[in-house]
Amino acid sequence: MSFGGGVKEPESYPTKTTTDAHSGTKAALLETKLTGSFGAMFKNLLQQVIYL
């Protein structure tokens, strides 16, 4: 998701295809991407909720 309106290359998205599939010839490959300050804030908030 991009709020900036810029053009993104396919490599910048976290979902790709792979031939390493359980069944069939292709599968979805999900990879974690850095989310910057927003992700850090959410991670800290989530950790605080878990430790309550």
C-alpha positions in Angstrom: 0.0 0.0 0.0 1.4 3.4 -0.9 -0.2 6.7 0.2 2.4 8.7 -1.7 0.9 8.0 -5.2 4.3 7.1 -6.6 4.9 4.2 -9.0 6.2 1.1 -7.3 8.3 -1.7 -8.8 6.9 -5.2 -8.4 9.9 -6.1 -6.3 8.9 -3.6 -3.6 5.7 -5.5 -2.7 5.8 -8.3 0.0 4.0 -10.9 -2.1 5.7 -12.8 -4.8 5.3 -16.1 -6.6 7.5 -19.1 -6.1 7.8 -22.6 -7.7 8.4 -24.1 -4.2 4.8 -25.2 -3.9 3.1 -27.8 -1.7 0.9 -28.8 -4.6 0.6 -27.4 -8.0 3.3 -25.4 -9.8 3.3 -22.1 -8.0 2.7 -20.7 -4.6 2.6 -17.3 -2.9 5.8 -16.2 -1.1 5.2 -13.6 1.6 8.2 -11.7 3.0 8.5 -9.3 5.9 9.4 -5.7 4.9 10.6 -2.8 7.1 7.7 -0.4 7.9 9.7 2.5 9.4 8.5 4.5 12.3 4.9 3.5 11.9 5.8 -0.2 12.3 8.0 0.5 15.2 5.2 2.4 17.0 2.8 -0.5 16.4 5.3 -3.1 17.5 5.9 -1.2 20.8 2.2 -0.8 21.4 1.6 -4.5 20.7 4.4 -5.5 23.1 2.9 -3.3 25.8 -0.5 -4.9 25.4 1.0 -8.4 25.6 2.8 -7.6 28.8 -0.3 -6.2 30.6 
